Amino acid sequence: MDKVVILARGLGTRMRAGNTEADLDAGQEAVAATGVKALIPIDRPFLDYVLGDLAEAGYRRVCLVIGPEHDAVRRYFGEELVCERLQIDFVEQQMPEGTADALAAAEDWVGDEPFLMLNSDNYYPRSALASLRQLTGPGVAVFGWDSMLSEGNVSEERLLRFAIIESGLDGQLSRIVEKPNADELRTFSESWGLGMNCWRFDQRIFAACRAIERSPRGEFELPDAVARARETGVAFAVLHIDEAVLDMSNRADVASVKKLLTGREVRL
């Protein structure tokens, strides 16, 4: 497996309208104002670090799902960036109608091959990328609460806004709960972790994306597509990763991500 789909179509509302007192330099401020988190400069654009680890983990073809307005993303990753190990392509999601709709835009690019799917505003541990590549079927990486708190850049309050993924005795995904409350957390067994949209899929996910209805938020959402795929017999192995994912959701995250990533070698 050497293909990766990265969802980069998000509007970046929290980045654009976030804390204007965050300690950003002029270059970071200019990009933050556009909401394009993939291009936030650390020593180099944020997504470069993700791409570098994908190359190290053995992936070779990357598809960025972008919007028609993302000329800066297309120009940098398609024209300016020099890659020796990666081929970067683009597909467009015409309207921002949810993560399942964004993924469906990449169906023709993916073809009949299995693939990895990531967010463009998260930096994932290389171990998670490599472990998903070694699976023989669909799967998801989940991340431990303690490691996310001790090694990452996300507060305990914000962790509660992510999905909780639970696995059964067979090691397969059994439940996803978005933004669980305290009562829901108490219902989970010990076999759970935080879901950060780090999935291995095959072509069956696209039929599920097409089959779901809009969520209460008016979008076609990936957890609903995963649930539909499971209803049709698709099993997802759950990989528990005791490392942290770095989150680049808003302006306040830039300084903490810069502290953790500055100096890391990137070879594309």
C-alpha positions as CSV (number, residue, x, y, z in Angstrom):
1,M,0.0,0.0,0.0
2,D,1.5,3.3,-1.0
3,K,-1.4,5.7,-1.4
4,V,-2.5,8.4,1.0
5,V,-5.6,10.7,0.8
6,I,-5.2,13.9,2.9
7,L,-8.3,16.0,3.6
8,A,-7.3,19.6,3.1
9,R,-10.6,21.2,2.2
10,G,-11.5,22.5,5.6
11,L,-12.5,26.2,5.9
12,G,-10.1,26.8,8.8
13,T,-12.8,28.9,10.7
14,R,-11.1,28.5,14.1
15,M,-7.7,29.4,12.6
16,R,-9.0,32.5,10.9
17,A,-11.2,33.7,13.7
18,G,-9.3,32.4,16.7
19,N,-7.2,34.1,19.4
20,T,-5.8,37.2,17.7
21,E,-3.4,37.6,20.7
22,A,-1.6,34.3,19.8
23,D,2.1,34.8,19.5
24,L,2.5,34.6,15.7
25,D,5.1,36.1,13.5
26,A,4.2,38.0,10.3
27,G,4.4,34.9,8.1
28,Q,2.3,32.8,10.4
29,E,-0.3,35.6,10.8
30,A,-0.6,36.0,7.1
31,V,-1.3,32.3,6.5
32,A,-3.5,31.9,9.6
33,A,-5.8,34.7,8.3
34,T,-6.5,32.5,5.2
35,G,-7.4,29.4,7.3
36,V,-5.1,27.1,5.3
37,K,-3.5,25.2,8.2
38,A,-1.4,23.0,5.9
39,L,0.7,26.0,5.0
40,I,1.3,27.5,8.5
41,P,5.1,28.0,8.6
42,I,7.1,26.3,11.3
43,D,10.6,26.2,9.7
44,R,8.7,25.1,6.6
45,P,4.9,24.6,5.9
46,F,3.3,22.4,8.5
47,L,2.1,19.7,6.1
48,D,5.7,19.1,4.9
49,Y,6.4,17.4,8.3
50,V,3.5,15.1,7.8
51,L,4.6,14.3,4.2
52,G,8.1,13.6,5.4
53,D,7.0,11.0,7.8
54,L,4.7,9.4,5.2
55,A,7.7,9.1,3.0
56,E,9.7,7.5,5.8
57,A,6.9,5.1,6.5
58,G,7.0,3.9,2.9
59,Y,4.1,5.8,1.2
60,R,4.8,7.2,-2.2
61,R,1.6,8.7,-3.7
62,V,-0.4,11.5,-2.0
63,C,-3.7,13.0,-3.0
64,L,-4.6,16.4,-1.4
65,V,-8.4,17.0,-1.3
66,I,-8.7,20.7,-1.7
67,G,-11.3,23.3,-2.7
68,P,-11.4,25.4,-5.9
69,E,-10.2,28.4,-4.0
70,H,-7.0,26.7,-2.7
71,D,-4.6,28.1,-5.3
72,A,-1.9,28.6,-2.7
73,V,-2.0,24.9,-1.7
74,R,-1.9,23.8,-5.4
75,R,0.9,26.2,-6.2
76,Y,3.2,25.2,-3.3
77,F,2.7,21.4,-3.3
78,G,2.2,21.1,-7.0
79,E,4.8,23.5,-8.4
80,E,7.2,24.8,-5.8
81,L,7.9,21.8,-3.6
82,V,10.6,19.5,-4.8
83,C,10.0,15.8,-3.9
84,E,12.3,12.9,-4.6
85,R,10.2,10.2,-2.9
86,L,6.6,11.4,-3.1
87,Q,4.2,12.1,-6.0
88,I,1.5,14.7,-5.0
89,D,-1.8,15.0,-6.8
90,F,-4.9,17.0,-6.2
91,V,-8.7,16.4,-6.4
92,E,-11.3,19.1,-5.7
93,Q,-14.3,18.9,-3.3
94,Q,-16.5,21.5,-4.9
95,M,-18.4,22.5,-1.8
96,P,-17.4,21.9,1.9
97,E,-20.1,19.3,2.6
98,G,-18.3,17.2,5.2
99,T,-15.5,14.7,5.6
100,A,-17.3,11.8,3.9
101,D,-18.0,14.0,0.9
102,A,-14.4,15.1,0.8
103,L,-13.2,11.5,0.9
104,A,-15.6,10.5,-1.9
105,A,-14.0,13.1,-4.2
106,A,-10.9,11.0,-4.2
107,E,-12.6,7.7,-5.4
108,D,-11.3,7.8,-9.0
109,W,-7.8,8.7,-7.8
110,V,-7.7,5.8,-5.3
111,G,-9.1,3.2,-7.8
112,D,-9.2,-0.3,-6.3
113,E,-6.2,0.0,-4.0
114,P,-6.2,0.2,-0.2
115,F,-5.1,3.6,1.1
116,L,-4.4,5.7,4.2
117,M,-6.6,8.7,5.0
118,L,-5.4,11.6,7.2
119,N,-6.4,15.2,8.2
120,S,-4.1,18.0,6.9
121,D,-4.1,19.7,10.3
122,N,-2.7,16.9,12.4
123,Y,0.8,15.6,12.8
124,Y,0.7,11.8,13.4
125,P,3.3,9.6,14.9
126,R,5.3,7.7,12.3
127,S,4.6,4.5,14.1
128,A,0.9,4.8,13.4
129,L,1.5,5.5,9.7
130,A,3.8,2.5,9.4
131,S,1.5,0.1,11.4
132,L,-1.6,0.9,9.3
133,R,0.5,0.3,6.2
134,Q,1.3,-3.2,7.4
135,L,-2.3,-4.3,8.0
136,T,-4.0,-6.6,5.5
137,G,-7.4,-4.9,5.7
138,P,-9.2,-1.7,6.9
139,G,-8.2,-0.3,10.3
140,V,-7.9,2.8,12.5
141,A,-5.2,4.2,14.7
142,V,-6.4,5.4,18.2
143,F,-4.3,7.3,20.6
144,G,-4.0,7.0,24.4
145,W,-5.5,9.7,26.7
146,D,-2.4,9.9,28.9
147,S,0.1,10.1,26.0
148,M,-2.0,12.7,24.3
149,L,-1.9,14.8,27.4
150,S,1.8,14.3,28.3
151,E,3.3,14.4,24.8
152,G,0.9,16.4,22.7
153,N,-0.4,20.0,22.6
154,V,-4.1,19.5,23.4
155,S,-5.7,20.2,26.8
156,E,-7.9,17.7,28.7
157,E,-10.9,19.9,27.9
158,R,-10.2,19.7,24.2
159,L,-9.6,16.0,24.2
160,L,-13.2,15.6,25.1
161,R,-14.2,17.1,21.8
162,F,-12.6,14.3,19.8
163,A,-14.1,10.9,19.1
164,I,-13.7,7.9,21.4
165,I,-13.2,4.6,19.5
166,E,-13.7,1.3,21.3
167,S,-12.6,-2.1,20.3
168,G,-14.1,-5.4,21.1
169,L,-12.4,-8.6,22.4
170,D,-11.5,-9.4,18.8
171,G,-9.6,-6.2,18.4
172,Q,-12.1,-4.8,15.9
173,L,-13.9,-1.5,16.1
174,S,-17.1,-1.9,18.1
175,R,-18.2,1.7,18.8
176,I,-17.5,5.4,17.9
177,V,-18.8,8.2,20.0
178,E,-18.3,11.8,18.9
179,K,-17.6,14.3,21.7
180,P,-18.7,12.0,24.6
181,N,-20.0,13.4,27.8
182,A,-18.9,12.2,31.3
183,D,-21.7,9.7,31.5
184,E,-20.8,8.2,28.1
185,L,-17.2,7.9,29.1
186,R,-18.1,5.7,32.0
187,T,-19.7,3.2,29.7
188,F,-16.5,2.4,27.9
189,S,-14.3,-0.6,28.6
190,E,-10.5,-0.3,28.9
191,S,-10.1,-0.9,25.1
192,W,-10.7,2.6,23.9
193,G,-8.6,5.4,22.5
194,L,-9.0,8.8,20.9
195,G,-9.8,8.9,17.2
196,M,-7.9,11.5,15.2
197,N,-9.0,10.5,11.6
198,C,-6.1,8.2,10.9
199,W,-7.7,5.4,8.9
200,R,-6.8,2.6,6.5
201,F,-9.6,2.1,4.0
202,D,-10.3,0.1,0.9
203,Q,-12.7,0.9,-2.0
204,R,-15.7,-0.3,0.1
205,I,-15.7,2.9,2.0
206,F,-16.8,4.9,-1.1
207,A,-20.1,3.0,-1.4
208,A,-20.7,3.8,2.3
209,C,-19.9,7.5,1.7
210,R,-22.5,7.6,-1.1
211,A,-25.2,5.7,1.0
212,I,-25.3,8.0,4.1
213,E,-27.7,10.9,4.7
214,R,-26.7,14.3,5.9
215,S,-25.9,14.6,9.6
216,P,-27.8,17.0,11.9
217,R,-25.1,19.5,11.0
218,G,-26.1,19.3,7.3
219,E,-22.9,17.4,6.3
220,F,-21.9,14.0,5.1
221,E,-19.7,12.8,7.9
222,L,-17.0,10.1,7.9
223,P,-18.1,8.4,11.2
224,D,-21.5,7.8,9.6
225,A,-19.8,6.3,6.5
226,V,-17.7,4.0,8.8
227,A,-20.9,2.9,10.6
228,R,-22.6,2.1,7.2
229,A,-19.5,0.2,6.1
230,R,-19.6,-1.9,9.3
231,E,-23.3,-2.6,8.7
232,T,-22.3,-4.2,5.3
233,G,-19.7,-6.4,6.9
234,V,-16.5,-4.3,6.8
235,A,-14.4,-4.9,9.9
236,F,-11.9,-2.3,11.1
237,A,-8.8,-3.4,13.1
238,V,-8.0,-1.0,16.0
239,L,-4.4,-0.1,16.5
240,H,-3.6,1.4,19.9
241,I,-0.8,3.9,19.7
242,D,0.8,5.2,22.9
243,E,2.0,8.4,21.3
244,A,0.5,11.8,20.7
245,V,-1.0,13.5,17.7
246,L,-0.2,17.2,17.3
247,D,-3.3,19.3,16.5
248,M,-3.2,22.5,14.4
249,S,-6.7,23.7,14.9
250,N,-6.3,27.3,15.9
251,R,-3.8,30.1,16.3
252,A,-3.0,29.2,19.9
253,D,-1.7,25.8,18.6
254,V,1.0,27.3,16.4
255,A,3.5,28.0,19.1
256,S,3.2,24.6,20.7
257,V,3.5,22.8,17.4
258,K,6.5,24.9,16.4
259,K,8.2,24.0,19.7
260,L,7.7,20.3,19.1
261,L,8.5,20.2,15.4
262,T,11.3,22.7,15.0
263,G,14.6,21.1,14.0
264,R,13.0,17.8,12.6
265,E,14.5,16.7,9.4
266,V,12.1,16.6,6.4
267,R,13.1,14.6,3.3
268,L,10.4,14.3,0.7
